[in-house]
Amino acid sequence: MLASLLDLPPDCNGYIALENVRARVDETSAIVERLPLLDGVLGIAIPENDGTRHLEGPNRADATMRLLGDLVGALAPRPLVLIMEDSQWLDSASWRLIEWILGSLPSLLLILCVRVEEIPDELKSLRRRAETARMNTNRVDADDPARFCQILELRELGEVSIRELVARTLGEVPPHQELAGRIAALADGNPFFAEEISIALKGEGLIAVRDGFWRPIRPLDSLRYFEGVERVIRERVDLLEAATFNVLKAGAVVGRSFSVDALQMLLCNELTSSALGSAIETLLAAQLVRHGVGPGEYEFRHDQIRDVVYSLISVDARQRLHGLLADRIESNQSATAPLEFSALVQHFEAAGNIEKAVKYADLAATQALQVGAFREVEAFLGICFSHEARQQAHGAEPNLQAVRWRRQLAEAHYGRGDIHAQGMAVMRALSVAGQPVPRFPTTTALRLIGRELQLALQQMVPPSSKWKRPDRRAWEREMARCLSQAATVDYFELRYARGMCNLIGAVVHAERVGPSVELAAASSRLGCGLSFLGWQGACDYFISRAERVAIALADRAVHSHVCLLDALWRVGRCDWSMLDRRLDECQELSTKAGDQLGWCDAQGIRFWSLYYRGDRSVLEQTALALLSRAQNAGNIQQEIWALRCKALCVLHTDRPREAVDILRLITSAMLGSVDLAAQISAKGALALALARVGQHVESIEAAIETLRLLRELRRPTSHSTLIGISGVTEVLLRGREAGLSREYDQWRDWERQALGELKRYRRVFPLGGAQYGLWTGVAHWLDGQKSQAIAAWNEALAIAQRLSLRQDESMIAAEMRRRRTDG
């Protein structure tokens, strides 16, 4: 697509494309400083700058997608029509780019052709959202690009159209009506089948021109032998001479399209140039191939022709041709040629050269991770894993490559928002590294103490010079990354002790590397984790160090991450002014770095801070901005977060039925999810929404499930669980007041647990103090202890006013007014 906008051939030199881009965009544009991100797209080495040097994994992928969207906007004329054939072959990164430009560029018409039997998951998701947007006409989904999407299903051609197609295919004179009708019946509405039958009949001499029409030379009943398009193609191919058939087979090995140069290389020992040209002319006349985009380029007239021909090649011949082609592509790799890693993987694997297939699958996975093709990362690494046993060297040192592969797989899962898969991948990485994640509390405690001592020692005695060796630095960097990812999974699973153990380990390894992205990221995460213990001095120390490192590296992405984590812990402490400043810094840095994931994380925290403060004026707008970006990013976890924010907006604007629908969607999507905080908050909010629409049985079931999840929680580490805890508490106390408790013997136990969870929460997060006082007061009132209730409410009201929790303040004041009226 980029080459087309630059009026260049599709296989143009990457450096030529880059120079054309530079010439077409304004030198002062923000696009110019991001051009190094095109290295993975153009397949060339582009010197990095301060803005791109440290972007890696999902963050670099997202920044690359944004850059491509901006380039389309800058280079394309208006209005613009983009037509993309065979879009079922687009990778996952390209589908996200399509959504991005669809939602951000005006005067654009995108036409994507996709085979109905090969619809990719991304299009299925887009279709579901488009159908939802058409049914839901309110403004909540106004920013979703899916609202522009229109799906047109092409059905089988009717008999009249098939007759016209047969006439055009045969040429010269029209077919007789009886012949056209018979072909239409055999084709069953398939235009390609109709063409193939017509060409086969003509080529085999089974029809002839008589009396101004194409007619069969024998009864039409004999045409019943056409049982399928594959058989028709085989019968046509069988008529070719051996040399011409070999040319066709060589083209099938190359791919759907091929060049004369590639054929000459593969068949240099079999055909002269003139014989090759003659064979190609025969194939063109037989309508098996057609001219391609450029001179000397050809392509199969249909993929099914190529598939049938490929299936007719013997295993030995197939391996030989793939091997020759792979060697040619590899020998042509140069500093100025696009890096065709994926093609090399395909051909070396088909040739049986496992060593080189793994080598290029490794490189292709790294490249796919850079451009955000997360689904393809998994496929390429799958090739590496499938041949790992025979490739792995048996030595005493742990296998760095094996660890890196699993860590990259974890990063790809993180980019898609699949925390469970991320956790499994990083656990395997640490097991391969000889540091398996501890599974039992005792083991976790012992390892935690050991790593704390290591960290303390390193603060007093700098790491020795042995860590400066390149191989040791590479190993320490990889371990820091693995442990940081493991700690991220632990955070969402609410495993505080194990998470801190992994975080301290990440900092220990990162300190041995020296000032680096790993050190900044691990230190900021450790500082945030220490804040939950109330160790403010240690928190400030590690976060300040992380920020100094990020500034020294001039790395906007990691600096934004530090700002994000410094904001995260402040939510529970209600430090609103500093939190707002850090979020502004984070989103500004994320935007400059092109880090969409970081921007969405900050937007989620911004929503919660506005929600707790009761700032309804921009609450829904904030949730919608998050939802739009999350859907476009293709990150499942962030999309669930955004939908949860949207559900809370509608729940607290007296639209509980709409909230129920959204929360049910969220809870069904989270089946098997390890994001325990999200499950608790969504389930508890669902219980409250169901109660407000009068579905009390389902509401109580959701409340009981939330309490079960809370029993798995050891120490509160996520502020968002407050929504679930307070929701369940409200359901239970209002339910007792309405008389629902008489039907359940365990009701008072549930109440005690819910209030106990609120009490435990407020010990870690001052944010929960007002909610605890509100519902403790309600419980006292229902127990007839009115003076205690009023005292609890007064204390809670003071907390809400002091911490600027305007929503809690209004709820407490309303409860006190109601009780005075009733009392």
Secondary structure as UniProt FT lines:
FT   HELIX           2..5
FT   TURN            6..7
FT   TURN            10..11
FT   HELIX           14..24
FT   TURN            27..28
FT   TURN            30..31
FT   HELIX           32..38
FT   HELIX           39..42
FT   TURN            50..54
FT   HELIX           57..75
FT   STRAND          80..84
FT   HELIX           87..89
FT   HELIX           92..104
FT   STRAND          108..112
FT   HELIX           116..118
FT   HELIX           121..135
FT   HELIX           139..141
FT   TURN            142..143
FT   HELIX           145..148
FT   HELIX           159..170
FT   HELIX           177..187
FT   TURN            188..189
FT   HELIX           191..203
FT   TURN            204..205
FT   STRAND          207..210
FT   TURN            211..212
FT   STRAND          213..216
FT   HELIX           220..225
FT   HELIX           229..237
FT   TURN            238..239
FT   HELIX           242..254
FT   STRAND          257..259
FT   HELIX           260..266
FT   TURN            267..270
FT   HELIX           273..285
FT   TURN            286..287
FT   STRAND          289..291
FT   TURN            295..296
FT   STRAND          297..300
FT   HELIX           303..311
FT   HELIX           315..331
FT   TURN            335..336
FT   HELIX           341..351
FT   HELIX           354..371
FT   HELIX           374..386
FT   HELIX           388..391
FT   HELIX           400..416
FT   HELIX           419..432
FT   TURN            433..434
FT   HELIX           441..460
FT   HELIX           465..468
FT   HELIX           470..493
FT   HELIX           496..513
FT   HELIX           517..531
FT   TURN            532..534
FT   HELIX           536..553
FT   HELIX           556..573
FT   HELIX           576..593
FT   HELIX           596..612
FT   TURN            613..614
FT   TURN            616..618
FT   HELIX           619..633
FT   HELIX           636..651
FT   TURN            652..654
FT   HELIX           656..669
FT   TURN            670..672
FT   HELIX           676..692
FT   TURN            693..694
FT   HELIX           696..711
FT   TURN            719..720
FT   HELIX           721..737
FT   TURN            738..739
FT   HELIX           740..743
FT   TURN            745..746
FT   HELIX           747..764
FT   HELIX           766..768
FT   HELIX           769..782
FT   TURN            783..784
FT   HELIX           786..802
FT   TURN            803..804
FT   HELIX           806..822
//
